[in-house]
Amino acid sequence: MGEGGHGRVRDLQSFTDADAALSAVTKIYETSRQTIRTRFERFLAGERAGGDTGVACYPYLGITVGLNNLLDEGRPAFGSLPYPGTYGTTLTRPDVFADYYREQIGLLLRHHQVPVQVGISRRRIPLPFVIEQATAALTTGDLLAMESVFTLPDLAATDDSIANGTYALKPGEPLPLSLFTAERVDFALQRIFHYTGTDPEHFQRFMLFTNYQRYVDEFVAFGRKQARTGDEYLAFVEPGNVVWPNPRLGGGEVSGEPLRHLPQMPAYHLKRGDHLGITLVNIGIGPSNAKTITDHIAVLRPHCWLMISHCGGLRRSQKLGDYALAHAYIREDHVLDQDLPLWVPVPPIAEIQVALQESVARITGLKGQDLKTRMRTGTVASTDNRNWELRYDELYRRFSQSRAIAIDMESATIAANGFRLRVPYGTLLCVSDKPLHGEIKLSSMANAFYRGSVKQHLQIGLEAIRTLREAGTDQLHSRKLRSFDEPGFR
């Protein structure tokens, strides 16, 4: 493998220091971005022809390793390469990914003891990825003229073939060094703000997903309190990039303007200086939303994402308020069938399972048989049919045969996309009704349940993240998520 070279890359330079390599990447990117901005200003001033931005390209990072440069034993889950050859990728937004790039480059240098190469790729940076409102208020004629001057997004070069394991290497091109190309990352960054109402730089590396506003309300109250009186988090950020800075850590006044209308999947961020804080996203209802948001957040390379929400209990012995810890999934959500075949298992991540179980014990104070009674571990079924209850006769037998303990609409999607995109995942659900056994969720019953369960459930999620963070992030990134020919970048 790896017979190709670096491809059509200009001005390659060698580096043996991660900071120096990152500085070169940043310079190339900022030069390209400024070229596009300057030309766009001239375009708005009436200069419609000439002076195209073909030289404004993404930075390229590559490395060539020989057989003697490979790790013979104890190859880590990331930061090293499996075969001799030349590997490369395009990079973007070093202002967002500086720490990540520095870490990954440093690991490659340390593990292989050969320099990395930085140059200018042939992939042009699309205008909308530099100037978000570039096409707003332009006429049809302006748009046609724009295509002759600027590069627009090319969906043919923006896919998940590397992550899906279906990438076909072209002659003369390097092997993939990263799961995502620069175009794929930039596309996701644009979508992240669109769906969540917050800029990508606010996102933290530990993620909580929910689909009930009551969890959001509890998290907002917790986040604002931490930002006012705590000494761990720098700020709390809400949709609209409303920032509540921590006055104990040098923060000033609240900034930003709250949105008049919340976006489809609003995000809230409890920020730390090392990006190891907590982001909570209200993903709404259904597997389509779950896939959409995880497709995009994955480019930020989180250390894990956890689903904390409600479910239908499938066992008669379960009570409302009991917990279901997923260790397997029935994938009847269908949104990932083309990307991750159903025959691919989605294994539990041991470290996350243990953290969630220990957190339930600590927060509830239960242990032994009392803990086992309150929290069941088993298979969670996720469906794309919100009215699955109307298929009682068919599903009762299937749930029994599969030994399922709970049903929802999102958890399998989040776990499966975590597996596909190499983001550690976990699911802890709270039983809110038991339709198979006559306990259907009614508004009066649901309100009483929510008042008593939401706060404790959120506390368990927060405690699990604390446990995982203190144990160290490297132990989260299991080799069970890595393919045979995994790219070097985590």
Secondary structure, DSSP 4 states (H G I P E B T S, - for coil): -------S-EEEEEES-HHHHHHHHHHHHHHHHHHHHHHHHHHHTT--SS---TT-EEEEEEEEE-GGGS--S---SSSS-SSSEEEEEE---HHHHHHHHHHHHHHHHHHH-S-EEEEEEEEEPPGGGT-TTTTTT--HHHHHHHHHHS----GGG-S-HHHHT---PPTTPPEESSSS-HHHHHHHHHHHHHHHSS-GGG--SEEEEE--HHHHHHHHHHHHHHHHH-SS-SEEEETTTEEEE-GGGT--S-BS---SS--SS-EEEEE-TTS-SEEEEE--SSHHHHHHHHHHHGGG--SEEEEEEEEEE-STT--TT-EEEEEEEEEE--TTTTTS-TTS-----HHHHHHHHHHHHHHH---HHHHHHHEEEEEEEEES-TTGGGGHHHHHHHHHHHTEEEEESSHHHHHHHHHHTT--EEEEEEEEEBGGGTB---HHHHHHHHHHHHHHHHHHHHHHHHHHHHH-SGGGS-GGG--TT--S--
